[in-house]
Amino acid sequence: MNFIFVSPQFPRVYWNFCDRLKNKGVNVLGIGDTPYDHLHHEVRESLTEYYFVPSLADYDQMLRAVAFFTFKYGRIDWIESNNEYWLESDARLRTDFNIRTGWQSGDMDHIKNKSAMKPFYKKAGIPTARLVKVTTLATAEEFLAEVGYPVIVKPDTGVGATDTYRIDNHDELRHFYASKPTVPYVMEEFVTGDICSYDAIVDADSNPIFESMTVWPPSVMDIVLYQLDLSYYTTDRVPDALQKAGRATLKAFRVRSRFVHLEFFRLTQDKPGLGNVGDFVGLEVNMRPAGGYTTDMMNFAHSTDVYEIWADMITANRRLLPDRNEHCYCAYASRRDFHRYVHTHEEILSRYAGKIVMCERMPEMMSPQMGNQMYTAKLSGQDETNEFIRFVQEQQSC
């Protein structure tokens, strides 16, 4: 099997996907924008061969790279990046080289555009917040007459909380329209709730062979804008209601042979037309693994290896790694250099000795979202998770 992995060096943990494939006898062929001599040792060792391109966004360069590997190794069986930024490029390359093991160019609309996701949620029987494409001020005012303030505006195609805004009144609405970027935007009614992701590795028949839930802060947008401290955690199990909603979403979106990150609201207030407190409401689909170190957090929470399970899916279309039935919570809590905290770094390490599984400085490019210093710990349940986050992030009063 010839497998092209796009950007095996970034995110940093992605070499693990390549490593597990190579261990199963797969020819893993990397294409990346980091010169070979600058690759970490584990990245180089996880690949059969590496092709450097100055820019992954230059499609002609990507074409030449895939053509080179095809000439040298024969037909390519898979192309995958597991990365939101390159989903469309991945699909275009598969289409151009007639590689059928993944999304094609014609599949991208309902995968990338938030407005196009709504009919598929409806097909799955999952409620979603009302949405309108942002065109004119009059269109927005008509929508607001129906849903009321506040609303969220965000790019129809986008990653994370980039260029996402909350609008609370008409003055803010007029300011948004006066300065709105030229890319297509959507406006969505505001939902009060926790963001819970259904993360799954899915076989060729849309059946999950691994499932997990992570609870995220209600507003990543505020964390970026106001430089707040970030915390989130992976739970020991997936609630039945989220499992049902996640599996229905997989079927409706025809997800096959992928690692996915599906986001839902868990309502903390009753919302007429959507549900009651505790109900799950569809937010958006992401046809790649969760970002940051979340894949490693899943491993810690479930005593497993999601990279190995993913490689099983690619090579055998089933899970070969057994479930050890050892599950816990795994929490991430970070701090920012310019805040003053109650507890020192040494106190954190002492109090949670034997429970902290990752402790490191975050790369500068990730610090706006992820903080400067992170601590990740395995914990026994919700109460200990809450206390860990409080202990790490408690700030000194002015």
CORKAFEN-V990772 format. One record per pair of residues at least 24 apart in sequence whose C-alpha atoms are under 10 Angstrom apart, sorted by the first residue. I is the first residue (numbers start at 1). J is the second residue. If there is no record, write none. Layout:
# CORKAFEN-V990772
i = (I I)
j = (J J)
This chain:
# CORKAFEN-V990772
i = (1 1 1 1 1 1 1 1 1 1 1 1 2 2 2 2 2 2 2 2 2 2 2 2 2 2 3 3 3 3 3 3 3 3 3 3 3 3 3 3 4 4 4 4 4 4 4 4 4 4 4 4 4 4 4 4 4 4 5 5 5 5 5 5 5 5 5 5 5 5 6 6 6 6 6 6 6 6 6 6 6 6 6 6 6 6 7 7 7 7 7 7 7 7 7 7 7 8 8 8 8 8 8 8 8 8 8 8 8 8 9 9 9 9 9 9 9 9 10 10 10 10 11 11 11 11 11 12 12 12 12 13 13 13 13 13 13 13 13 14 14 14 14 14 14 15 15 15 15 15 15 15 15 16 16 16 16 16 16 16 16 17 17 17 17 17 17 17 17 17 18 18 18 18 18 18 18 18 18 18 19 19 19 19 19 19 19 19 20 20 20 20 20 20 20 20 20 21 21 21 21 21 21 21 21 21 22 22 22 22 23 23 24 24 24 24 25 26 26 26 27 27 28 29 29 29 29 29 29 30 30 30 30 30 30 31 31 31 31 31 31 32 32 32 33 56 56 56 57 57 57 58 59 59 59 62 62 62 63 63 63 63 66 66 66 67 70 75 77 77 78 78 79 80 80 81 82 82 82 82 82 82 82 83 83 83 83 83 83 84 84 84 84 84 84 84 84 84 84 85 85 85 87 87 87 87 87 88 101 101 101 101 101 102 102 102 102 102 103 103 103 103 103 109 110 110 111 111 111 111 111 111 111 112 112 112 112 112 112 112 112 113 113 113 113 113 113 113 113 113 114 114 114 114 114 114 114 114 114 114 115 115 115 115 115 115 115 115 116 117 117 117 117 117 118 118 118 119 119 120 120 120 120 120 120 120 121 121 121 121 121 121 121 121 121 121 121 122 122 122 123 123 123 123 123 124 124 124 124 124 124 124 124 124 125 125 125 125 125 126 126 126 126 126 126 126 126 126 126 127 127 127 127 127 127 127 127 127 128 128 128 128 128 128 128 128 128 128 128 128 128 129 129 129 129 129 129 129 129 129 129 129 130 130 130 130 130 130 130 131 131 131 131 131 132 132 132 132 132 133 133 133 133 133 134 134 134 134 134 134 134 135 135 135 135 135 136 137 137 137 137 137 140 140 140 140 141 141 143 143 143 144 144 144 144 144 146 147 147 147 148 148 149 149 150 150 150 150 151 151 151 151 151 152 152 152 152 152 152 153 153 153 153 153 153 154 154 154 154 154 154 155 155 155 155 155 155 155 156 156 156 156 156 157 157 157 157 158 158 159 160 160 160 160 160 161 161 161 161 161 161 161 161 162 162 162 162 163 163 164 164 164 164 165 165 165 166 166 166 190 191 191 191 191 191 191 191 191 191 191 191 192 192 192 192 192 192 192 192 192 193 193 193 193 193 193 193 193 193 193 193 193 193 193 193 193 194 194 194 194 194 194 194 194 194 195 195 195 195 195 195 195 195 195 195 195 195 196 196 196 196 196 196 196 196 196 196 196 196 196 196 197 197 197 197 197 197 197 197 197 197 197 197 197 197 197 197 197 198 198 198 198 198 198 198 198 198 198 198 198 198 198 198 199 199 199 199 199 199 199 199 199 199 199 199 199 199 199 199 200 200 200 200 200 200 200 200 200 200 200 200 200 200 201 201 201 201 201 201 201 201 201 201 201 201 201 201 201 201 201 201 202 202 202 202 202 202 202 202 202 202 202 202 202 202 202 203 203 203 203 203 203 203 203 203 203 203 203 203 204 204 204 204 204 204 204 204 204 205 205 205 205 205 205 205 206 206 206 206 206 206 206 206 206 206 206 206 207 207 207 207 207 207 207 208 208 208 208 208 208 208 208 208 208 208 208 208 209 209 209 209 209 209 209 209 210 210 210 210 210 210 210 211 211 211 211 211 211 211 211 211 211 212 212 212 212 212 212 212 212 212 212 212 213 213 213 213 213 213 213 213 213 213 214 214 214 214 214 214 214 214 214 214 215 215 215 215 215 216 216 218 218 220 220 221 222 223 223 223 223 224 224 224 224 224 225 225 226 227 227 227 227 227 227 227 227 227 228 228 228 228 228 228 228 228 229 229 229 229 229 229 229 229 229 229 229 229 229 229 230 230 230 230 230 230 230 230 230 230 230 230 231 231 231 231 231 231 231 231 231 231 231 231 231 231 231 232 232 232 232 232 232 232 232 232 232 233 233 233 233 233 233 233 233 233 233 233 233 233 233 233 233 233 234 234 234 234 234 234 234 234 234 234 234 234 234 234 234 235 235 235 235 235 235 235 235 235 235 235 235 235 235 236 236 236 236 236 236 236 236 236 236 236 236 236 237 237 237 237 237 241 241 241 242 242 242 242 245 245 245 246 246 249 249 250 253 255 257 257 257 257 257 258 258 258 258 258 258 259 259 259 259 259 259 259 259 259 259 260 260 260 260 260 260 261 261 261 261 261 261 261 262 262 262 262 262 263 292 292 292 293 293 293 293 294 294 294 296 296 296 296 297 297 297 297 297 297 297 297 297 298 298 298 298 299 299 300 300 300 300 300 300 300 300 300 300 300 301 301 301 301 301 301 301 301 301 301 302 302 302 302 302 303 303 327 327 327 327 328 328 328 328 328 329 329 329 329 329 329 329 329 330 330 330 330 330 330 330 330 330 330 330 331 331 331 331 331 331 331 331 331 331 331 331 331 332 332 332 332 332 332 332 332 332 332 332 332 332 333 333 333 333 333 333 333 333 333 333 333 333 333 333 333 334 334 334 334 334 334 334 334 334 334 334 334 334 334 334 334 335 335 335 335 335 335 335 335 335 335 335 335 336 336 336 336 336 336 336 336 337 337 337 338 339 339 339 339 340 340 340 340 340 340 341 341 341 341 341 341 341 342 342 342 342 342 342 342 343 343 343 343 343 343 344 344 345 345 345 347 347 348 348 348 348 349 349 351 351 352 352 352 352 353 354 355 355)
j = (25 26 27 28 73 74 75 76 77 78 314 315 26 27 28 29 48 69 70 73 74 75 76 77 78 79 27 28 29 30 47 48 69 75 76 77 78 79 80 314 28 29 30 31 47 49 50 65 66 69 70 76 77 78 79 80 81 90 29 30 31 32 47 50 78 79 80 81 82 90 30 31 32 33 50 51 56 62 79 80 81 82 83 86 89 90 31 32 33 34 52 56 80 81 82 83 86 32 33 34 39 43 44 46 47 50 80 81 82 83 33 34 38 39 40 42 43 44 34 43 81 83 82 83 291 292 293 40 43 292 293 42 43 292 293 294 295 296 307 43 81 82 83 295 307 40 42 43 44 45 46 47 307 42 43 46 305 306 307 308 311 46 81 82 306 307 308 309 310 311 42 43 44 45 46 47 48 307 308 311 43 44 45 46 47 307 308 311 46 305 306 307 308 309 310 311 312 46 47 307 308 310 311 312 314 315 46 47 48 311 308 311 308 311 312 315 315 311 314 315 73 76 78 65 66 69 73 76 79 65 66 69 79 80 81 56 62 65 66 69 81 56 62 65 57 85 86 89 85 86 89 89 89 92 93 89 90 93 92 93 96 97 93 94 97 97 97 99 101 102 102 314 103 258 288 288 258 259 260 287 288 289 290 286 287 288 289 290 291 112 158 159 160 286 287 288 289 290 291 158 159 288 111 112 286 287 288 112 204 256 257 258 314 204 255 256 257 258 255 256 257 258 287 157 253 285 157 253 255 284 285 286 287 156 157 158 159 284 285 286 287 155 156 157 158 184 185 186 284 285 154 155 156 157 158 185 186 283 284 285 155 156 157 185 186 187 188 284 156 253 282 283 284 285 282 283 284 252 253 248 249 250 251 252 253 254 245 248 249 250 252 253 281 282 283 284 285 249 252 282 248 249 251 252 253 245 246 247 248 249 250 251 252 253 245 248 249 252 282 245 246 248 249 264 274 280 281 282 283 245 273 274 275 279 280 281 282 283 188 189 191 264 265 273 274 275 280 281 282 283 284 188 189 190 191 265 271 273 274 281 282 283 187 188 189 190 191 273 274 186 187 188 189 190 185 186 187 188 189 184 185 186 187 188 177 180 184 185 186 187 188 177 184 185 186 187 177 173 174 176 177 178 173 177 186 187 170 173 187 188 189 169 170 187 188 189 189 188 189 190 189 190 189 190 188 189 190 191 187 188 189 190 191 186 187 188 189 190 191 185 186 187 188 189 190 183 184 185 186 187 188 181 182 183 184 185 186 187 183 184 185 186 187 183 184 185 186 183 185 286 220 221 286 291 369 219 220 221 222 223 224 225 369 220 221 224 225 221 225 220 221 222 225 221 222 225 190 221 222 271 218 265 266 267 268 269 270 271 274 281 283 218 265 266 267 268 269 270 271 277 217 218 219 264 265 266 267 268 269 270 271 277 278 279 280 281 218 219 264 265 266 267 268 278 280 219 220 232 263 264 265 266 267 280 281 282 283 232 233 234 242 261 262 263 264 265 266 280 281 282 283 234 238 242 246 260 261 262 263 264 265 266 282 283 284 285 286 290 238 239 242 243 245 246 247 249 260 261 262 263 264 285 290 238 243 246 259 260 261 262 263 286 287 288 289 290 294 295 298 243 246 247 250 258 259 260 261 262 288 289 290 306 310 255 256 257 258 259 260 261 288 289 306 307 309 310 311 312 313 318 319 247 250 255 256 257 258 259 260 309 310 313 314 317 318 319 255 256 257 258 259 310 312 313 314 316 317 318 319 254 255 256 257 258 313 314 317 318 250 251 254 255 256 257 317 247 248 249 250 251 252 253 254 255 256 257 258 247 250 251 255 256 257 318 243 246 247 250 255 256 257 258 259 260 313 318 319 309 310 312 313 317 318 319 320 259 306 309 310 318 319 323 237 238 243 246 247 259 260 298 302 306 236 237 238 239 242 243 261 298 299 301 302 237 238 239 242 243 261 262 263 298 301 238 261 263 290 294 297 298 329 330 331 263 264 265 266 331 263 265 265 266 369 370 369 369 368 369 370 371 367 368 369 370 371 368 369 368 335 336 338 339 367 368 369 370 371 334 335 336 339 368 369 370 371 333 334 335 336 339 368 369 370 371 372 389 392 393 394 332 333 334 335 336 368 369 370 371 374 389 393 331 332 333 334 335 370 371 374 375 376 386 389 390 392 393 294 330 331 332 333 334 376 385 386 389 294 297 298 301 329 330 331 332 333 376 377 378 379 382 385 386 389 294 295 297 298 299 300 301 302 328 329 330 331 332 378 385 297 298 301 302 327 328 329 330 331 379 380 381 382 385 298 300 301 302 326 327 328 329 330 379 380 381 382 301 302 327 328 329 278 279 280 266 279 280 281 280 281 282 280 282 282 285 285 285 287 310 313 314 317 318 287 288 289 310 313 314 286 287 288 289 290 306 307 309 310 313 285 286 287 288 289 290 285 286 287 288 289 290 291 286 287 288 289 290 290 366 369 370 332 358 370 376 330 331 332 330 357 358 376 329 330 331 332 357 358 376 377 378 327 328 329 330 327 330 326 327 328 329 330 331 357 376 377 378 379 326 327 328 329 330 331 377 378 379 380 326 327 328 329 330 327 328 378 379 380 381 378 379 380 381 382 377 378 379 380 381 382 384 385 355 356 357 376 377 378 379 380 381 382 385 356 357 375 376 377 378 379 382 384 385 386 388 389 356 358 359 370 374 375 376 377 378 385 388 389 392 359 370 371 373 374 375 376 377 385 388 389 390 391 392 393 359 360 361 362 367 369 370 371 372 373 374 375 376 389 392 393 361 367 370 371 372 373 374 375 392 393 394 395 367 368 370 371 372 373 374 393 371 372 373 372 393 394 395 396 393 394 395 396 397 398 391 392 393 394 395 396 397 391 392 393 394 395 396 397 391 392 393 394 395 396 391 392 373 375 392 391 392 375 388 391 392 375 392 388 391 377 378 379 388 377 378 379 380)
